[in-house]
Amino acid sequence: MAADPLSPQVPRFEILGRLRAWRGEEELDLGPGKQRAVLAVLLLEPNRAVSTEAIVDAVWADEPPDNGANVVQKYVAGLRRVLEPDRSPRAPSRLLTLTSAGYSLHVDRGALDAEVFRDGVREALAARARGEIEEARSRLRDALGLWQGQALHDVRGRFFDAARERLADERAAAAEAAAEIDLDLGRHAELVPELHRLVADFPLREGLRHLLMLALYRSGRQAEALAAYRDARAFLTEEFGVEPGERLQHLHLGILRGDLPREPVPVPADATAARLPVQAHAAAPHLPADAHIADLAEPPETSGPAATAPWADDAIPATPPQLGWAVSTPHVGAAVDGPARPHPWPLRLAASAVPVVTFGICTWAMIAYFAGRRRSARLGAAAAGYLVLITVFLTIVTSEDADAVSALDGVAMGAWLVTMVGGAVHVAVLTADPAGPGRPAGASRLPASAMVDYIERRTRREQARSLLRHHPEMARELGIGRPDLPRDFDDGGLVDVNAVPERVLASLPGVGPYHANAIVTARRSRRFTSPEDLVTQGVLPAPVVRALDEVLVAIPLPEPSP
């Protein structure tokens, strides 16, 4: 995929699945878990310096070692021995270097599967823009074929959970683009099973539901297409209280009327890049916060502070809190299976009855099961506590010393009631809330609080857009679209491409410093009348503008006074 053949001595890395490293055909032993985690942090930022503090935060989170810098240095030394076995201990490392900004892992082009994936998607989108549809399809399918499961699934921690979501978002965006191309090529019938699987994997992604409905309709399965819409509407209204977006509603209405074409409508090659339907407002941006997926032009390499720590809550420290689209808006395309739902009540009742039926003897095992499923140290400690209590109870009641049994009768009764009654209540609470205490942030289910925040933010954006349409002068006074300015009005994170500084544009998902500079340069000669002008003037790739449809606005300049 546009990469030169690698020398057999150059290490190759894989993160789109289990973390692995290869030299030629030999898989390298990457050492203990923490050493592997340090490598994973560096691979998520290849060829860029990552500070020691950032590595400690990512690998150890809330429990950093006392001598974090020394521990990181030890694991780095171990990685150097693995990656450069022929290097003299006193010779400087070529692959893993230390600079004033932190540690940097040199990764050759084509030596990291995630970068090969992004290059392939970038080339596919460029081919599609040129009208080379079959070439675009082939490159997208090759890129998607690099995935071997959930990214970094053998590395644990909140930082890696967030990285997995970002990578899954890129995968979903590429899969959606590939499905669009297959529909353009008339392969709707063979695409239906794949779209059913993608909708199940990414239920919040309305674009995939739209493609599924269209594929079913074009395959002559109109009733199933309408059923797919009913499923989408039921999911969105029951879980989040929102209706499907306009795009889904329009497609639904077209299917009911029967006035949609059964075959793809040919599109001229020069219009392929601009032919992008408006993304429904019920869906969050497609691209993750650090996406490179749609950069059709090759941006220059960056280094220094602007290129480090993409996992920080605020990508630009000087930016005020309103710049929250990268963290406060949920990754709707991420690998989530929707908000946590309570277990069915018969299952909850049966699980809660186990501590009572077993007289508290099996309570510790039930809690230990939940601890293992949720990887919760707190639940593990609770399971150990229940085991101690039931052991105390059994020890006392089976003792042959009658005086001791009589003296400790109250203790035994208390331990028994806690393990039996308290355990039943504990299990009932855990089965009522599958997310449960101690479940890692960013795990497989989207937190309800994040979805509530997203819905509130979307509502504020719509209010701000309405104000902008009817009272543009007031909108400018309130600072709509200017998250870089202090203000009292919350517009939900809108960004005015005609006014915000370059550093704000560079922090947008899929934009970066290269395209941010292009936007600022273009608007000096002529202001944008709408975000779509970014595409027609060749400033931003169309997929990026579509992905940022929710946040981009182009506020016109005030009319000059007569």
NORVENPE-V283613 format. One line per field, one symbol per residue. phi: phi as a letter, one per 30 degrees, with the letter a starting at -180 (. if undefined). psi: psi as a letter, one per 40 degrees, with the letter a starting at -180 (. if undefined). Layout:
phi->???
psi->???
This chain:
phi->.hbdeddedddcbbbdkddbbbbiccddddidedddddddedddbdibdbdddddddddchdbdddcedddddddddddddddbddddecddddcccccddkdbcdbddicbddddedddddddddddddiddddddddddddddddbkddhdccckddddddddddddddddddddddddddddicddddeeddedddddbddddeddddddddddddicddddddddddddddddddbibdededddddedddddicdddcddebeedcddddbddddddcdedcddcdcdcdddddddcaiddcchdddecdbeddddddcddbddddddddbciddcddedddddddddedddchidceddddddddddchcdddddddddddddddddddddcdddddddddcedddddddddddddddddddddddbedididddiddcddddddddddddddddddddddddcbdddddddidibddcdacdccijdbdddbdddddddddeiciddddddddddddcadddaedddddcidbdedddddcedcdbbdddddddd
psi->gfhihiidehiiihegbihiiihbehhiheaidddddddddddegifihhiddddddddebegiidgddddddddddddddddgdehideiihddgihideaihhhhiheehdddddddddddddddddeegddddddddddddeehfahhfeehiidddddddddddddddddddddddddddeefddeeddddddddddgeehddddddddddddeeegddddddddddddddddddefiiiiddddddddddddfeiieiihihideeddeghihhieeiiidiidfiedegdihiiiiiadeeifeeidhdhdehiedgededdhigdeigifiihiiiiddddddddeddddefededddddddddddefhddddddddddddddddddddeeiehddddddedddddddddddcddddddddddddgddiiehiieaeihhdddddddddddddddddddddddgddddddefhegeeihidhheefihheediidddddeiheciddddddddddeddhihdiddddddefdiiddddddedddhighiiihii.
